[in-house]
Amino acid sequence: MSASARFAVSLRRAGRPMVLKRRVGTTNTFTACTICGKDREYRPTELVGGVVQGDRRIRIAQADIEAEGWPGPPKAGTTDFLDGGAVKGVQPLHDGAELVGFVLWVRG
């Protein structure tokens, strides 16, 4: 089993279903898919660089995004939303050279 598959399995075991949405252009239309994610709130010592109390850190698997036919990696800014919150930041997760998932900074 690949590192990507192992990561996805661990998130399915410990996480929960979440909806990942991307706004289409400047419309009120969204592309959406359901993936498994594991979230937690940021700790007080992590409230730096714009992160505020109530923001969440959510891990998602690249394998789940690919399986859903999602158009590329998640994006920070005004287009992507996860579990009802706006994606404020995205950090790729690697196991060696293999992309296994992402850590998303989500507000809301």
Secondary structure, DSSP 8 states (H G I E B T S, - for coil): --HHHHHHHHHHHH-EEEEEEEE-TTSS-EEEEEEEEEEEE--GGG--TT--TT-EEEEEEHHHHHHTT-SSS---SSSEEETTEEEEEEEEEEETTEEEEEEEEEE-
